[in-house]
Amino acid sequence: MGKEKVSGMLFQNLYLSEGNEPVDIRVTDGKFEEIGPGLQPRPGEEVVSDCAGKLALPPFVESHVHLDTCLTAGRPRWNLTGTLFEGIQCWEEYKPFLTKEEVKERVNRAVRLQASNGIQYVRTHVDINDPKLTALEAILELREEVRDFMDIQIVAFPQYGILSYPRGAELLEQALKLGADAAGAIPHFEFTREYSVESLNICFELAQKYGKLIDVHCDEIDDEASRGLETVATRAYETGMRDMVTASHTTAMHSYNNAYVIRLMRILKMSGMNFVANPCVNMHLGGRVDPYPKRRSMTRVKELTEEGINVSFGSDDLFDPWNPLGNANMRDQVFMGLYTGHMLGYEEIVNSCRFVTTNAARTLHLGDAYGIRPGGEANFVVLDAKDWYDALNYDAAVLRSYRRGRLIAASKPAEKHVYF
């Protein structure tokens, strides 16, 4: 896929952040060698000048998506109420049609769509409440097949619960043994509060046993009495797993009373854990049982960020029973998240790319493998804008996406004309 990697390339006059002067980027043998102004071309070095004046960023990171369900909207029927729970029922009705080949074909199309939008890292939650583990085995195979242009991190996700589904704990352990990167849980969907807490204990025990990360579908409900988050944070703190733990969704936090949140924030900061919000789908699924006024149903991104807690954004769903739309463009998540979260101050806009770049990379635990720095792998994207503000506002195209110095995706901005 894409062009072959050359030994040396010099990218001229790219912007790396707001307000900085443009710099040149030298890539040698698939790594960043030098970054600075006025670098001189070497003999035989390929000079890339047609991106001059554009913004270079580390690749986009999709920190929460369900690739196993992607591209299935309307099959076998549409989710007419738009609720989370009808979506779950639609997916259950589709499961008999799953085969390894069918899953791989859909997910293959989805990851190429993601790649075209500058995504190079994906964390996908894969439903393991299936005795055959069909989708998991398919995506485990595909993970290896697409490794040249995409890193896929797999969360073993018990859609119906660990204790509220037959053999739930056994299937979770089996998934981790097969190669899933993280253990999941869904405490708010367990039958009882006691099951909720114990399911999280099982999740943490298995993650520690097999040396895995944790990503919990946590309190994805408008019920302010759903309090799984305090248990996740406490386990993250007490076990020392800290930033190896992620709480996804946490939409009930939108409904928590402020007195409780003030107390809760202490353990959230102590835990060192990550949060993932899914702005478009959280807004779509939340508030469904409310009369007016209707809740926004996105977690408290602004408050968490102000407390120094790591938050990233994900798409959650791509054209499936929970989301009848979706184009794998991470800009959409940032755009919706800023409006939903009352985060349209200038500095908030300028810094918002972190929700789908550096913050998301922290969530996936990518470490030094991520970022534009000398010595690192030459993975980056070039946007058709001089800064993130314009890129966000005008939905700038991803002109180029490079992986270890090799071009893996490219596009041209649409031409617009007004004739009058």
N, C-alpha and C positions, 0 to 999 in steps of 0.2 A: 504493500500500500504506500503511495506517495513516492517521492523522489529518493534516490539513494543518498545516504549521508556522504558529504565531502569532507576532506581532512581539515579544511579551514574556511571560515566565512567571516566577513566583517560587515556588521549591520551599522549603518551610519545614521546619526542624528535621530535617535529614538528618545522619547520621554519616558521616564520611569515612575514619576509621581507628580503631583500638583506643584506648580510653581518652580520646579527645578529646570535647569538648563538641559538641553538635549545632550545625550552621550552616545558614544559608539560602543558596540558590543562585539567582542571577538570570540568566536566559537571555534574550538580546535578539538578534533577527535570526539565530538559529541558533548563537550563540556565548555562551560564559560571559562575563558582564559583571562580576558581583560575587560574591564568596564571603565570608561572614562572618555573625556572629550578629546577630539583631535587625534585619534589613533590612525597611524599611517598603514595603508595596505602593504602586505607582504607579497613578494613574487609568487604568482600562482594562486593567490587567495581570492576566493569569490567575494566580490563586493556587492552588497545588497543596499541599494540607495533608493529604491522606489517606495520604501516605507518611511522615508525621512519625514519628521514632524508628527509621527504617529505615536500612540501610547503602547508601550510593552508592559505586560503584566505576567506574573506566574500563571500557569494554566488555571482555569476555573475548576473548582472542586464541588462535586455534587455529594453533599453529606447525608442525604436521606432520600432514597427512592426505592420503589418496589418494582424491580425489573421483571420479576416473574409474572406480574399481572399486567405489564404494559401492553398497550395496543389491543385490548380486549373489550373496550367499551361497546355495549350493545350486543355482546355475545355471552350467553344466549339471549339476554334481554337487557333493556336499559334500566338503570336505577332512576325510577320516575320521581321518587320523593327527594332524592339528593342527600339522603341521610347516610351516616357512617354504617349503620346497622343493615340497611337494605343493600348497601355496597358489599358488605360481608356475605349476605345471603346470595347475591348475584355471583360472587366469586365461588361460593360453595357449589352453585349449580354449574359453573363452568369447569370445575375440577375434573369431572369424568372425561372431558375432552383432552386433558393434558397428556402429551407424550414428550419424551426427551427431545425428539426432533422438532416438534411444534414449538416448544419453549425456546430452544436454541434459535430457531428461525426468527421469532419475534424479537428476542433480546438482541440478536445480531443487528437487526434493523435499528433498534433503539439506541444501542451504543454508538452506531455510526452517525445517527442524528446528534447525539451528544457531542461526538468528536467534531462534527461540523460547526458546533457552537463553542468550540474552544475548551471543552471539558476533557481532562485527561485522567482524573481520579474520581471514582464513584464508590460510595458505600451503598450497597443494596441490601434490603431486608427481604429474605426469602422465606416463604411460609413453609414450616416444617411439620405442621399438623396434618401430615399425610404419611400413612404407613409405608408407602413406597419411596418417599422423598424424591419424587420425579423432578420437580423444578430445581431442587438443590443440586442433584447430580448433573442436570443439564447445565446449570450456570457454573458449577465447578469446572466442567469441561471447557465451557466457553471462556472462562477466565484465563485459561492458558492459551487459548487460540487467539485472543485479542491483545495479549500482553505487550506486543510491539507498539501499540498506540493507546492503550487504556489500562490503567490499574483498577481492578475491581476488588473491592473488599466486601466480604459476605457476612451478614449477620443472620444467625439462625433464629428465625422469628416465629414463635408459637402463636399464631393468629388467634386461636381460641383459648389459649391459656396453657400453663404448665401442669396445674393440678385439676383444671376443669375440663381437660381433654384426656381421653384414654391414652395411657403410655406417654403423656406429654413430656415428663422428665426424661424418660428413656429415649425418646426421639431427639430431644435437645442434646443429650450426651452423644448420641450416634452422629448427629450433624457436626458436632465439634470434632469428633474423631475423624470424620470424612474430610475435614479441611476447612470448615467455616472459620472465619477470622474472629468472630465475636459472638457472644451469647446474648440472646434477647429475652424479653419478658413482656407481659402486658397485664400488669396488676389490676387495672381498673376493669378488666373484662373477666376476671376470675369470679367464681360464684359468691364468695364471701370475703370479708375483710381479713379473716384468718388465712384463707387461701392466698390472698394478695400478698401478705407479708411473707408467708412461707415460700411462695413462688419466687420471690426476690432472693430469699436465702439460698434456694436451690440454684438460681441463676449465678449468684456470686460464687458459690462453692464449686460449680462446674467450670466457671471461667478461670478460677484460681488453679483448679486441678490440671487444666490443659493449657494454661498460660495464654488465655485469650482476652481480648477486649470485651467490654460490655456496652450494649446500646439498648435501652429499655423504651418501649412505647409506654409513656408514663402519663397517666391522667389525661388521656385524649378524650375529654368529655366536659360538658358544661356544668357538671355537678361539683359545687364548691366543697362538698364533703369528701371528694375523692382525694386522698392524701398519700398516695404512693410515693410522691416526691420526697417527703421527709425520710422515708425508709431508705430509698435509693441513696440519698445524700449521706445519711448516717452510715450505711454500709460502705460507701466509697471512702469515707473518712476513717472508719474503724479498721477496715481491711488494709488501708494504705494504697488501694488501687487508684484513688484520686483521679487524675486526668485520663486514666484508662477507661473511665466510666462516662457515659453520655445519657442524658435524659432527653428523649425526643418528644416533641409536641408540648407537653405540660400545659395544655390549654385550660385546664381547670384553674390554673394559677391566675388566669384573667378574672375569675369569679371569686377568688379568695378575698376575705376582708383584710383591710390594710393592717390591722393589729396583728393578725396571724402572719402576714407576709413579713412584717418587721422582725418577728421572732424567727421565722423560717430562714430569712436571709443570712442569719449567723451561721447556721450549719451549711448552707449552700456555699458560702465563701470558704469555710473551713474545709469543705470536702475537696475543693479543687476540680470538681467535675465540669463537664461540658454540657451545653444545651443546644438543641436544634429546633428551630421554628420552621414551619412550612407555610409561609404566608398565604399563598393562593388557595391551597386546599383547606387550611385551617379556617379561612374566611368562608369558604364555600360550604364546609360541613358544619361549622359551628352556629350556634344560635337558632337551630332549627325548631326547637320546642318553645322558643320565646314568643310571646306576643310583643307588641311594641312597648318600650324600646327593646331592640334586639342587641345582644352582646356581639362584640367583634370576634371573640374566641381565638385570639392569638396570645401566646404567652407574653410576659412582661419584658420584652426585649430591651426597651429603653432602660428600665430600672436595673436589670441584670447587667447590662453593659456598663452603666454608671458605677456599679459596684465592683467592676473589674473582672466579672465572670465571663468566660468565653462563650459566645453565642455565634452560631452559624445558621445559614438558611439552606433549606432543601426544597426540592420539587414535590416530593412524596409520591405523586402518581402522574403517569403519562397516558392519557387516553384509556382509562380503565374504569371499573365500576364506581370508583370514588371520585373520579375527575374526568368528565367527558371532553376536556380539552387538554392542552399540554404540548409544548414544542421543544422541550429540553433546553430552553434559553434561560440561563441563570439570571440574566438581567431582569426578567419578569418577576422573579422572587424578590430581588432587591427593591424594585420599583413598588411592588405591592406592600412589602414589609415596611418601607419608609412611610408610606401614606397611612397604613393601618396603625403603626406604632407611634404616630405623631413625632416623627424624627426627620423633619424637613428643615432643620436649621442648617446653615451653610456647612459648618464643620461636619455635621452628621452626614450630609450628602457626600461631601468630599471623601470621607473615610468609609463610606458604606461598601466599597468593593471588598473590604476585609471579610464581610459575611460570607462571601463565596470564593475567597482566596485564602488568605493567611489564617483567619479564624477557623475556616473549614478544614484546612490542613492540620491544625492543632487537634481538631475533633478526630480526624482519622489517624492521628499519631504519626504523621509523616516525618517529623523531625527534620534533620538537615538535608534530606532528600528533596526538599521543596524550597523554591525561592530562586531569585536571580542574584547570584553571587559567584565571584571567582572560585573555581574549583568544583562547583556544583554541576549537575547534569543540565544540559542546555534544553530545558523544557520551558516554553513560554509561548504567549500569544501576542499578536499585534492587532490592535483595534483601530478602526477608522475614525480616530479622534485624537486630539492632542492631550486630553486629560479625561479623568473618570467622570467629571461632572457632565461634560458634553456626551461622552459615551453612554452614560445612563439616560440622559435627557432625550437624546435623539436615537436611541437604540442602535448604536454604531455596530456595523458589521465586524465580525472577526475576520480580518483580512488573511491572516496566516496563523497556523498553529504548528509549532515545532516540538519534536520529541527527540531528545538526544541529538540535536542538530539536524534532524531530518524533517522535511516538510510532510506533515501528515494530513493537513486539511487547509483549504484556501477558498476564499470567496471574493466576489466583487460587489461593491456597494451599488444598490439600485440607482439608476439615473432618474431624476425627476425633472419635469419641464412644465412650466406654466405658459400657455400660449394666449396672450391677450395684450 
